[in-house]
């Protein structure tokens, strides 16, 4: 897949607002925005990038709808949503709508591999590549065009 246009967002409203994500161990909204700040300049070297982060949602569903609408307003090849899970797993995983979409799975696999290699290079050998997983129930994956 030749990615010419990409949308990316930091998953949730800013900290302190409704729907700001997990806060028990880390502030998910803050950390996702930190990743976004690092990611966008790297990806801009390769393609056009649109930040579709929502900063003014009034509810979780409003945030999701605004993000999906923003993503769908661009003719993007790939949509990326940055999140941190609060569960027990430690590492990286990429969720895709359909594991039979070989191009998407190949890109997702490269993302997992690169993030894992980066952590290992920094000395964190316990960081796991949890792989690519299918998740048809996520509205973001179901309702975005790319």
DSSP file (Angstrom, degrees, kcal/mol; ACC not computed):
  #  RESIDUE AA STRUCTURE BP1 BP2  ACC     N-H-->O    O-->H-N    N-H-->O    O-->H-N    TCO  KAPPA ALPHA  PHI   PSI    X-CA   Y-CA   Z-CA
    1    1 A X              0   0    0      0, 0.0     2,-0.9     0, 0.0    76,-0.0   0.000 360.0 360.0 360.0 128.0    0.0    0.0    0.0
    2    2 A X        -     0   0    0     75,-0.0     2,-0.7     2,-0.0     0, 0.0  -0.835 360.0-152.1 -93.6 105.3    1.4    3.4   -1.0
    3    3 A X        +     0   0    0     -2,-0.9     3,-0.1     1,-0.2    73,-0.0  -0.695  30.6 158.2 -85.1 116.1    0.2    5.7    1.8
    4    4 A X        +     0   0    0     -2,-0.7    44,-2.7     1,-0.3     2,-0.4   0.718  68.7  29.2-103.2 -32.1   -0.1    9.3    0.5
    5    5 A X  E     -a   48   0A   0     42,-0.2    72,-3.0    70,-0.1    73,-1.1  -0.997  65.7-178.9-136.7 134.4   -2.5   10.6    3.1
    6    6 A X  E     -ab  49  78A   0     42,-2.5    44,-2.6    -2,-0.4     2,-0.4  -0.986  13.4-155.2-133.0 138.6   -2.8    9.6    6.8
    7    7 A X  E     +ab  50  79A   0     71,-2.4    73,-2.7    -2,-0.4     2,-0.3  -0.917  19.0 176.9-108.4 145.5   -5.1   10.8    9.6
    8    8 A X  E     +ab  51  80A   0     42,-2.3    44,-2.4    -2,-0.4    45,-0.4  -0.997   3.1 178.0-146.9 141.8   -4.0   10.4   13.2
    9    9 A X  E     - b   0  81A   0     71,-1.8    73,-2.5    -2,-0.3    42,-0.0  -0.969  37.9-116.9-145.2 162.1   -5.5   11.3   16.5
   10   10 A X        -     0   0    0     -2,-0.3     2,-2.6    71,-0.2    23,-0.2  -0.087  47.5-124.2 -93.7  33.4   -4.9   11.1   20.2
   11   11 A X  S    S+     0   0    0     21,-0.1     2,-0.3    72,-0.1    -1,-0.1  -0.044  74.5  36.4  68.4 -37.7   -7.9    9.0   21.0
   12   12 A X  S    S-     0   0    0     -2,-2.6     8,-0.2     8,-0.1    42,-0.2  -0.858  87.0 -80.0-143.5 170.6   -9.7   11.1   23.7
   13   13 A X        -     0   0    0      6,-1.8    42,-0.2    -2,-0.3     3,-0.1  -0.245  66.5 -81.2 -61.4 162.4  -10.6   14.5   24.9
   14   14 A X    >   -     0   0    0     41,-0.2     3,-1.7     1,-0.1    -1,-0.1  -0.256  62.7 -75.9 -63.5 158.5   -7.9   16.4   26.8
   15   15 A X  T 3  S+     0   0    0      1,-0.2    -1,-0.1    -3,-0.1     3,-0.1  -0.212 119.2  31.2 -53.2 143.6   -7.3   15.6   30.5
   16   16 A X  T 3  S+     0   0    0      1,-0.3    -1,-0.2    -3,-0.1     2,-0.2   0.300 102.3  95.1  88.9  -9.6   -9.9   17.1   32.8
   17   17 A X  S X  S-     0   0    0     -3,-1.7     3,-0.7     1,-0.1    -1,-0.3  -0.687  89.5 -78.3-108.0 165.7  -12.7   16.9   30.2
   18   18 A X  T 3  S+     0   0    0     -2,-0.2    -5,-0.2    39,-0.2    39,-0.1  -0.303 114.7  18.6 -58.5 142.3  -15.3   14.2   29.7
   19   19 A X  T 3  S+     0   0    0      1,-0.1    -6,-1.8    -7,-0.1    -1,-0.2   0.876  74.5 147.3  66.9  39.7  -14.0   11.1   27.9
   20   20 A X    <   -     0   0    0     -3,-0.7     9,-0.9     1,-0.3    -8,-0.1   0.394  52.5-124.5 -91.1   4.9  -10.3   11.8   28.6
   21   21 A X        -     0   0    0      7,-0.1    -1,-0.3   -10,-0.1    -2,-0.1  -0.317  55.4  -7.5  89.4-171.0   -9.4    8.1   28.8
   22   22 A X        +     0   0    0     62,-0.3     6,-3.1     1,-0.1     7,-0.4  -0.275  50.0 167.3 -65.0 144.1   -7.6    6.0   31.4
   23   23 A X        +     0   0    0      4,-0.2    -1,-0.1     5,-0.1     4,-0.1   0.371  50.0  93.1-136.2  -0.6   -6.1    7.8   34.4
   24   24 A X  S    S+     0   0    0      1,-0.1     3,-0.1     3,-0.0    -2,-0.0   0.950 108.7   6.9 -66.5 -49.9   -5.2    5.1   37.0
   25   25 A X  S    S+     0   0    0      1,-0.4     2,-0.3     0, 0.0    -1,-0.1   0.804 140.4   1.4-101.9 -40.2   -1.6    4.5   36.0
   26   26 A X  S    S-     0   0    0     58,-0.1     2,-1.1     0, 0.0    -1,-0.4  -0.923  78.1-102.2-138.7 164.8   -1.0    7.2   33.4
   27   27 A X     >  -     0   0    0     -2,-0.3     4,-2.6     1,-0.2     5,-0.3  -0.802  35.6-163.2 -89.3 100.0   -3.0   10.0   31.9
   28   28 A X  H  > S+     0   0    0     -6,-3.1     4,-2.9    -2,-1.1     5,-0.3   0.877  84.5  52.7 -55.0 -43.5   -3.9    8.3   28.7
   29   29 A X  H  > S+     0   0    0     -9,-0.9     4,-1.9    -7,-0.4    -1,-0.2   0.917 111.9  45.2 -60.9 -44.2   -4.9   11.6   27.0
   30   30 A X  H  > S+     0   0    0     -3,-0.2     4,-2.0     2,-0.2    -2,-0.2   0.935 115.5  46.1 -64.7 -47.1   -1.6   13.3   27.9
   31   31 A X  H  X S+     0   0    0     -4,-2.6     4,-2.3     2,-0.2    -2,-0.2   0.881 110.9  52.3 -66.8 -38.2    0.5   10.4   26.8
   32   32 A X  H  X S+     0   0    0     -4,-2.9     4,-2.4    -5,-0.3    -1,-0.2   0.894 110.1  49.5 -64.3 -38.3   -1.4    9.9   23.5
   33   33 A X  H  X S+     0   0    0     -4,-1.9     4,-2.3    -5,-0.3    -2,-0.2   0.858 108.2  53.8 -67.9 -34.4   -0.8   13.5   22.7
   34   34 A X  H  X S+     0   0    0     -4,-2.0     4,-1.4     2,-0.2    -2,-0.2   0.925 110.5  46.3 -63.2 -44.2    2.9   13.1   23.5
   35   35 A X  H  X S+     0   0    0     -4,-2.3     4,-2.9     1,-0.2     3,-0.3   0.922 110.5  53.9 -62.1 -44.1    3.1   10.2   21.1
   36   36 A X  H  X S+     0   0    0     -4,-2.4     4,-2.5     1,-0.2     5,-0.2   0.906 105.3  53.2 -57.2 -44.3    1.1   12.3   18.5
   37   37 A X  H  X S+     0   0    0     -4,-2.3     4,-0.6     1,-0.2    -1,-0.2   0.847 115.4  40.8 -60.9 -35.1    3.6   15.2   18.8
   38   38 A X  H  X S+     0   0    0     -4,-1.4     4,-0.8    -3,-0.3    -2,-0.2   0.851 116.2  49.8 -79.8 -36.2    6.5   12.8   18.1
   39   39 A X  H  X S+     0   0    0     -4,-2.9     4,-2.5     1,-0.2     3,-0.3   0.911  99.2  61.7 -72.8 -45.0    4.8   10.8   15.4
   40   40 A X  H  X S+     0   0    0     -4,-2.5     4,-2.5     1,-0.2     5,-0.2   0.904 103.6  47.7 -56.3 -49.3    3.5   13.5   13.1
   41   41 A X  H  X S+     0   0    0     -4,-0.6     4,-0.5    -5,-0.2    -1,-0.2   0.868 113.3  50.3 -61.3 -33.3    6.9   15.0   12.2
   42   42 A X  H >< S+     0   0    0     -4,-0.8     3,-0.8    -3,-0.3     4,-0.2   0.927 114.2  42.5 -67.3 -44.6    8.2   11.5   11.4
   43   43 A X  H >X S+     0   0    0     -4,-2.5     3,-2.2     1,-0.2     4,-1.9   0.825 101.6  69.0 -73.8 -31.5    5.3   10.6    9.2
   44   44 A X  H 3< S+     0   0    0     -4,-2.5    -1,-0.2    -5,-0.3    -2,-0.2   0.717  89.2  66.2 -60.9 -19.3    5.2   14.0    7.5
   45   45 A X  T << S+     0   0    0     -3,-0.8    -1,-0.3    -4,-0.5    -2,-0.2   0.748 113.1  31.2 -69.2 -22.6    8.5   13.0    5.9
   46   46 A X  T <4 S-     0   0    0     -3,-2.2     2,-0.3    -4,-0.2    -2,-0.2   0.712 127.8  -9.9-109.0 -27.9    6.7   10.3    4.0
   47   47 A X  S  < S-     0   0    0     -4,-1.9     2,-0.3   -41,-0.0    -1,-0.2  -0.941  80.2 -68.9-160.8 175.7    3.1   11.5    3.4
   48   48 A X  E     -a    5   0A   0    -44,-2.7   -42,-2.5    -2,-0.3     2,-0.4  -0.653  49.9-161.1 -78.2 134.1    0.5   14.2    4.1
   49   49 A X  E     -a    6   0A   0     -2,-0.3     2,-0.5   -44,-0.2   -42,-0.2  -0.965  11.1-165.7-124.6 134.1   -0.8   13.9    7.7
   50   50 A X  E     -a    7   0A   0    -44,-2.6   -42,-2.3    -2,-0.4     2,-0.7  -0.980  16.9-140.5-118.0 126.6   -3.9   15.3    9.2
   51   51 A X  E     +a    8   0A   0     -2,-0.5   -42,-0.2   -44,-0.2   -44,-0.1  -0.771  22.1 177.1 -83.5 114.9   -4.3   15.6   13.0
   52   52 A X        +     0   0    0    -44,-2.4   -43,-0.2    -2,-0.7    19,-0.2   0.011  23.9 146.3-109.5  26.2   -8.0   14.6   13.7
   53   53 A X        -     0   0    0    -45,-0.4     2,-0.5    17,-0.1   -40,-0.1  -0.362  43.9-134.9 -64.0 140.5   -7.7   14.8   17.5
   54   54 A X        +     0   0    0    -42,-0.2    -1,-0.1     1,-0.1    -2,-0.1  -0.871  29.9 167.8 -98.7 128.5  -10.9   16.0   19.2
   55   55 A X  S    S+     0   0    0     -2,-0.5   -41,-0.2   -42,-0.2    -1,-0.1   0.353  72.9  46.1-117.3   1.5  -10.4   18.6   22.0
   56   56 A X        +     0   0    0    -43,-0.1     2,-0.1     7,-0.1    -1,-0.1   0.023  68.7 147.8-138.8  30.8  -14.0   19.7   22.6
   57   57 A X        -     0   0    0    -39,-0.1   -39,-0.2     1,-0.1     3,-0.1  -0.387  35.2-155.7 -70.5 147.3  -16.2   16.6   22.8
   58   58 A X  S    S+     0   0    0      1,-0.2     2,-0.3    -2,-0.1    -1,-0.1   0.551  76.4   1.4 -99.4 -10.6  -19.3   16.7   25.1
   59   59 A X  S  > S-     0   0    0    -41,-0.1     4,-2.6     1,-0.1    -1,-0.2  -0.953  83.0 -93.8-161.5 170.0  -19.5   13.0   25.6
   60   60 A X  H  > S+     0   0    0     -2,-0.3     4,-2.3     1,-0.2     5,-0.2   0.919 126.4  47.0 -60.0 -42.5  -17.7    9.8   24.7
   61   61 A X  H  > S+     0   0    0      1,-0.2     4,-2.7     2,-0.2    -1,-0.2   0.878 111.0  51.7 -69.1 -35.2  -20.0    9.3   21.7
   62   62 A X  H  > S+     0   0    0      2,-0.2     4,-2.5     1,-0.2    -2,-0.2   0.916 110.1  49.5 -64.7 -42.6  -19.6   12.9   20.6
   63   63 A X  H  X S+     0   0    0     -4,-2.6     4,-2.5     2,-0.2    -2,-0.2   0.949 113.3  46.2 -59.0 -50.2  -15.8   12.6   20.7
   64   64 A X  H  X S+     0   0    0     -4,-2.3     4,-2.8     1,-0.2     5,-0.2   0.920 112.7  49.5 -60.7 -46.1  -15.9    9.4   18.7
   65   65 A X  H  X S+     0   0    0     -4,-2.7     4,-2.7     1,-0.2    -1,-0.2   0.905 111.5  49.2 -61.4 -41.7  -18.4   10.9   16.1
   66   66 A X  H  X S+     0   0    0     -4,-2.5     4,-2.4     2,-0.2    -1,-0.2   0.912 112.6  47.7 -65.0 -41.9  -16.2   14.0   15.7
   67   67 A X  H  X S+     0   0    0     -4,-2.5     4,-2.8     2,-0.2    -2,-0.2   0.942 113.8  46.6 -63.8 -47.4  -13.1   12.0   15.2
   68   68 A X  H  X S+     0   0    0     -4,-2.8     4,-2.7     1,-0.2    77,-0.2   0.919 112.6  50.1 -62.0 -44.3  -14.7    9.7   12.7
   69   69 A X  H  X S+     0   0    0     -4,-2.7     4,-1.0    -5,-0.2    -1,-0.2   0.915 112.0  48.2 -61.0 -42.8  -16.3   12.7   10.8
   70   70 A X  H >< S+     0   0    0     -4,-2.4     3,-0.8     2,-0.2     4,-0.5   0.942 112.4  48.6 -62.4 -46.9  -12.9   14.4   10.7
   71   71 A X  H >< S+     0   0    0     -4,-2.8     3,-1.2     1,-0.2     5,-0.4   0.920 111.9  48.9 -58.5 -44.6  -11.1   11.2    9.4
   72   72 A X  H 3< S+     0   0    0     -4,-2.7    -1,-0.2     1,-0.2    -2,-0.2   0.640  97.4  70.3 -73.5 -13.7  -13.8   10.7    6.8
   73   73 A X  T << S+     0   0    0     -4,-1.0     2,-0.3    -3,-0.8    -1,-0.2   0.646  95.1  65.0 -77.0 -13.5  -13.5   14.3    5.6
   74   74 A X  S <  S-     0   0    0     -3,-1.2     2,-1.6    -4,-0.5   -67,-0.1  -0.808  87.3-125.3-106.7 150.1  -10.0   13.5    4.2
   75   75 A X        +     0   0    0     -2,-0.3     2,-0.2   -69,-0.1    -3,-0.1  -0.518  53.8 167.5 -88.7  67.4   -9.3   11.1    1.3
   76   76 A X        -     0   0    0     -2,-1.6   -70,-0.2    -5,-0.4     3,-0.1  -0.470  42.1-151.6 -89.7 155.4   -6.8    9.2    3.5
   77   77 A X  S    S+     0   0    0    -72,-3.0     2,-0.3     1,-0.3   -71,-0.2   0.664  85.5  21.5 -90.3 -21.8   -5.2    5.9    2.9
   78   78 A X  E     -b    6   0A   0    -73,-1.1   -71,-2.4     2,-0.0     2,-0.4  -0.994  61.7-155.6-151.6 138.3   -4.9    5.1    6.6
   79   79 A X  E     -b    7   0A   0     -2,-0.3     2,-0.4   -73,-0.2   -71,-0.2  -0.972  14.6-164.9-117.0 130.9   -6.5    6.2    9.8
   80   80 A X  E     -b    8   0A   0    -73,-2.7   -71,-1.8    -2,-0.4     2,-0.5  -0.959   7.4-170.3-121.7 131.4   -4.5    5.9   13.1
   81   81 A X  E     -b    9   0A   0     -2,-0.4     2,-0.5   -73,-0.2   -71,-0.2  -0.983  15.5-146.7-120.6 120.6   -6.0    6.1   16.6
   82   82 A X        +     0   0    0    -73,-2.5     2,-0.3    -2,-0.5   -70,-0.1  -0.766  30.1 156.2 -94.6 125.5   -3.5    6.3   19.5
   83   83 A X        -     0   0    0     -2,-0.5     2,-0.4   -72,-0.1   -72,-0.1  -0.945  34.3-142.7-140.9 160.8   -4.5    4.6   22.8
   84   84 A X        -     0   0    0     -2,-0.3   -62,-0.3   -58,-0.0     2,-0.2  -0.995  24.5-135.4-124.2 123.6   -3.0    3.1   25.9
   85   85 A X        -     0   0    0     -2,-0.4    -2,-0.0     1,-0.1     0, 0.0  -0.519   4.0-153.6 -77.6 144.7   -4.7    0.1   27.4
   86   86 A X        +     0   0    0     -2,-0.2    -1,-0.1   -61,-0.0   -63,-0.0   0.422  64.2 102.6 -95.1   0.6   -5.2    0.0   31.1
   87   87 A X  S    S-     0   0    0      1,-0.1    -2,-0.0     2,-0.0     0, 0.0   0.052  90.7 -88.4 -75.0-171.8   -5.2   -3.8   31.2
   88   88 A X  S    S+     0   0    0      2,-0.1     2,-0.1     0, 0.0    -1,-0.1   0.603  89.6 104.4 -79.2 -13.1   -2.4   -6.2   32.2
   89   89 A X        -     0   0    0      1,-0.0     2,-0.5     2,-0.0    -4,-0.1  -0.439  54.5-156.3 -73.9 143.5   -0.7   -6.6   28.9
   90   90 A X        +     0   0    0     -2,-0.1    38,-0.9    36,-0.1     2,-0.3  -0.970  54.2  37.2-122.4 118.0    2.6   -4.7   28.4
   91   91 A X  E    S-c  128   0B   0     -2,-0.5     2,-0.4    36,-0.2    38,-0.2  -0.985  87.7 -49.9 146.2-155.8    3.7   -3.9   24.9
   92   92 A X  E     +c  129   0B   0     36,-2.3    38,-2.7    -2,-0.3    39,-0.6  -0.930  41.5 169.9-122.6 143.0    2.3   -2.9   21.6
   93   93 A X  E     -c  131   0B   0     -2,-0.4     2,-0.5    37,-0.2    39,-0.2  -0.982  20.1-145.9-143.8 152.5   -0.6   -4.2   19.6
   94   94 A X  E     -c  132   0B   0     37,-1.8    39,-2.6    -2,-0.3     2,-0.4  -0.985  11.9-148.3-122.0 128.6   -2.4   -2.8   16.5
   95   95 A X  E     -c  133   0B   0     -2,-0.5     2,-0.3    37,-0.2    39,-0.2  -0.812  18.2-178.9 -97.5 133.1   -6.1   -3.4   16.0
   96   96 A X  E     -c  134   0B   0     37,-2.7    39,-2.5    -2,-0.4     3,-0.2  -0.874  33.4-126.3-125.8 160.3   -7.4   -3.7   12.5
   97   97 A X  S    S+     0   0    0     -2,-0.3     2,-0.4     1,-0.3    -1,-0.1   0.880  95.4  19.0 -73.2 -37.8  -10.9   -4.2   11.1
   98   98 A X    >   -     0   0    0      3,-0.1     3,-1.7     1,-0.1    -1,-0.3  -0.949  54.1-158.9-143.7 117.0  -10.1   -7.3    9.0
   99   99 A X  T 3  S+     0   0    0     -2,-0.4    -1,-0.1     1,-0.3     6,-0.1   0.655  94.7  67.5 -67.2 -14.7   -7.2   -9.7    9.3
  100  100 A X  T 3  S+     0   0    0      1,-0.1     2,-1.6     5,-0.0    -1,-0.3   0.586  74.0  93.9 -80.7 -10.0   -7.9  -10.7    5.6
  101  101 A X    <>  -     0   0    0     -3,-1.7     4,-2.4     1,-0.2     5,-0.2  -0.664  61.3-173.2 -82.0  90.0   -6.8   -7.2    4.5
  102  102 A X  H  > S+     0   0    0     -2,-1.6     4,-2.3     1,-0.2    -1,-0.2   0.833  76.1  53.2 -60.8 -38.5   -3.3   -8.2    3.8
  103  103 A X  H  > S+     0   0    0      2,-0.2     4,-2.0     1,-0.2    -1,-0.2   0.936 112.3  44.7 -63.3 -45.5   -2.0   -4.7    3.0
  104  104 A X  H  > S+     0   0    0      1,-0.2     4,-2.7     2,-0.2    -2,-0.2   0.912 113.4  50.3 -64.8 -42.7   -3.3   -3.3    6.3
  105  105 A X  H  X S+     0   0    0     -4,-2.4     4,-2.5     1,-0.2    -1,-0.2   0.878 108.5  53.3 -63.6 -37.7   -2.0   -6.2    8.3
  106  106 A X  H  X S+     0   0    0     -4,-2.3     4,-1.9    -5,-0.2    -1,-0.2   0.920 111.6  44.8 -64.6 -43.3    1.4   -5.8    6.7
  107  107 A X  H  X S+     0   0    0     -4,-2.0     4,-2.2     2,-0.2    -2,-0.2   0.934 113.4  50.6 -64.2 -46.2    1.5   -2.1    7.7
  108  108 A X  H  X S+     0   0    0     -4,-2.7     4,-2.3     1,-0.2    -2,-0.2   0.883 108.9  52.0 -60.1 -39.6    0.2   -2.9   11.2
  109  109 A X  H  X S+     0   0    0     -4,-2.5     4,-2.5     1,-0.2    -1,-0.2   0.898 108.4  50.6 -63.9 -40.9    2.9   -5.6   11.6
  110  110 A X  H  X S+     0   0    0     -4,-1.9     4,-2.6     2,-0.2    -2,-0.2   0.883 109.1  51.8 -64.6 -38.0    5.6   -3.2   10.7
  111  111 A X  H  X S+     0   0    0     -4,-2.2     4,-2.4     2,-0.2     5,-0.3   0.949 111.2  46.7 -62.7 -48.9    4.3   -0.7   13.2
  112  112 A X  H  X S+     0   0    0     -4,-2.3     4,-2.3     1,-0.2    -2,-0.2   0.927 114.2  48.2 -57.7 -46.1    4.4   -3.3   16.0
  113  113 A X  H  X S+     0   0    0     -4,-2.5     4,-2.7     1,-0.2    -1,-0.2   0.922 112.2  47.7 -62.7 -45.6    7.8   -4.4   15.0
  114  114 A X  H  X S+     0   0    0     -4,-2.6     4,-2.1     2,-0.2    -1,-0.2   0.908 112.9  47.5 -65.8 -42.7    9.3   -0.9   14.9
  115  115 A X  H  X S+     0   0    0     -4,-2.4     4,-2.0    -5,-0.2    -1,-0.2   0.925 113.7  48.3 -64.7 -43.4    7.8    0.1   18.2
  116  116 A X  H  X S+     0   0    0     -4,-2.3     4,-2.6    -5,-0.3    -2,-0.2   0.929 110.8  50.5 -62.1 -46.0    9.1   -3.1   19.9
  117  117 A X  H  X S+     0   0    0     -4,-2.7     4,-2.6     1,-0.2    -1,-0.2   0.880 108.2  54.0 -59.3 -38.3   12.6   -2.6   18.4
  118  118 A X  H  X S+     0   0    0     -4,-2.1     4,-1.1     2,-0.2    -1,-0.2   0.923 110.5  45.1 -63.6 -44.9   12.7    0.9   19.6
  119  119 A X  H  <>S+     0   0    0     -4,-2.0     5,-2.4     1,-0.2     3,-0.3   0.914 113.7  49.8 -64.9 -42.6   11.9   -0.2   23.2
  120  120 A X  H ><5S+     0   0    0     -4,-2.6     3,-1.8     1,-0.2    -2,-0.2   0.897 107.1  54.7 -63.5 -40.1   14.4   -3.0   23.0
  121  121 A X  H 3<5S+     0   0    0     -4,-2.6    -1,-0.2     1,-0.3    -2,-0.2   0.786 104.5  55.4 -64.1 -26.8   17.1   -0.7   21.7
  122  122 A X  T 3<5S-     0   0    0     -4,-1.1    -1,-0.3    -3,-0.3    -2,-0.2   0.365 128.7 -99.0 -87.0   5.4   16.5    1.6   24.8
  123  123 A X  T < 5S+     0   0    0     -3,-1.8     2,-1.4     1,-0.2    -3,-0.2   0.434  85.7 127.5  96.4   0.0   17.2   -1.4   27.0
  124  124 A X    > < +     0   0    0     -5,-2.4     3,-1.0     1,-0.2    -1,-0.2  -0.658  22.9 165.0 -92.4  83.3   13.6   -2.5   27.7
  125  125 A X  T 3   +     0   0    0     -2,-1.4    -1,-0.2     1,-0.2    -5,-0.1   0.605  67.7  66.3 -76.3 -11.6   13.8   -6.1   26.8
  126  126 A X  T 3  S+     0   0    0     -3,-0.1     2,-0.2    -7,-0.1    -1,-0.2   0.587  71.7 111.1 -84.9 -10.6   10.5   -6.9   28.5
  127  127 A X    <   -     0   0    0     -3,-1.0     2,-0.3   -11,-0.1   -36,-0.2  -0.492  62.0-145.8 -66.7 128.4    8.4   -4.8   26.1
  128  128 A X  E     -c   91   0B   0    -38,-0.9   -36,-2.3    -2,-0.2     2,-1.0  -0.745  17.6-136.1-106.2 143.2    6.3   -7.2   24.0
  129  129 A X  E     -c   92   0B   0     -2,-0.3   -36,-0.2   -38,-0.2     3,-0.1  -0.860  24.8-178.0 -88.2 102.9    5.2   -7.3   20.4
  130  130 A X  E     -     0   0B   0    -38,-2.7   -37,-0.2    -2,-1.0    -1,-0.1   0.511  32.8-142.3 -86.1  -5.8    1.6   -8.4   21.0
  131  131 A X  E     -c   93   0B   0    -39,-0.6   -37,-1.8   -22,-0.1     2,-0.4  -0.146  28.6 -37.6  86.1-172.9    0.9   -8.4   17.3
  132  132 A X  E     -c   94   0B   0    -39,-0.2     2,-0.4    -3,-0.1   -37,-0.2  -0.785  56.0-172.0 -96.8 133.5   -2.0   -7.5   15.0
  133  133 A X  E     -c   95   0B   0    -39,-2.6   -37,-2.7    -2,-0.4     2,-0.4  -0.970  22.3-124.5-131.3 143.5   -5.5   -8.2   16.2
  134  134 A X  E     +c   96   0B   0     -2,-0.4   -37,-0.2   -39,-0.2     2,-0.2  -0.686  28.6 172.9 -84.5 136.0   -8.9   -8.1   14.5
  135  135 A X    >   +     0   0    0    -39,-2.5     3,-1.0    -2,-0.4     6,-0.2  -0.641   9.0 167.3-145.9  82.4  -11.5   -6.0   16.3
  136  136 A X  T 3  S+     0   0    0      1,-0.2   -39,-0.1    -2,-0.2    -1,-0.1   0.608  71.7  69.2 -73.1 -12.1  -14.7   -5.6   14.2
  137  137 A X  T 3  S+     0   0    0      4,-0.1     2,-0.4     5,-0.0    -1,-0.2   0.629  71.9 102.7 -84.2 -12.6  -16.7   -4.2   17.2
  138  138 A X    <>  -     0   0    0     -3,-1.0     4,-2.4     1,-0.2     3,-0.3  -0.587  64.2-148.3 -77.4 124.1  -14.8   -0.8   17.4
  139  139 A X  H  > S+     0   0    0     -2,-0.4     4,-3.0     1,-0.2     5,-0.3   0.871  96.7  58.6 -57.8 -39.0  -16.8    2.0   15.9
  140  140 A X  H  > S+     0   0    0      1,-0.2     4,-1.2     2,-0.2    -1,-0.2   0.916 111.6  40.3 -59.0 -43.4  -13.6    3.8   14.7
  141  141 A X  H  4 S+     0   0    0     -3,-0.3    -1,-0.2     1,-0.2    -2,-0.2   0.858 118.7  47.4 -73.4 -35.3  -12.6    0.8   12.6
  142  142 A X  H  < S+     0   0    0     -4,-2.4    -2,-0.2     1,-0.2    -1,-0.2   0.874 118.8  36.9 -71.4 -38.0  -16.2    0.1   11.4
  143  143 A X  H  < S+     0   0    0     -4,-3.0     2,-0.2    -5,-0.2    -2,-0.2   0.540  90.8  93.3-104.0  -7.8  -17.1    3.6   10.4
  144  144 A X     <  -     0   0    0     -4,-1.2   -75,-0.1    -5,-0.3   -76,-0.1  -0.627  67.3-138.7 -85.2 150.3  -13.9    5.2    9.0
  145  145 A X              0   0    0     -2,-0.2    -1,-0.1     1,-0.2   -73,-0.1   0.867 360.0 360.0 -77.1 -38.5  -13.5    4.9    5.2
  146  146 A X              0   0    0    -75,-0.1    -1,-0.2   -68,-0.0   -67,-0.1   0.495 360.0 360.0 -77.7 360.0   -9.8    4.1    4.9
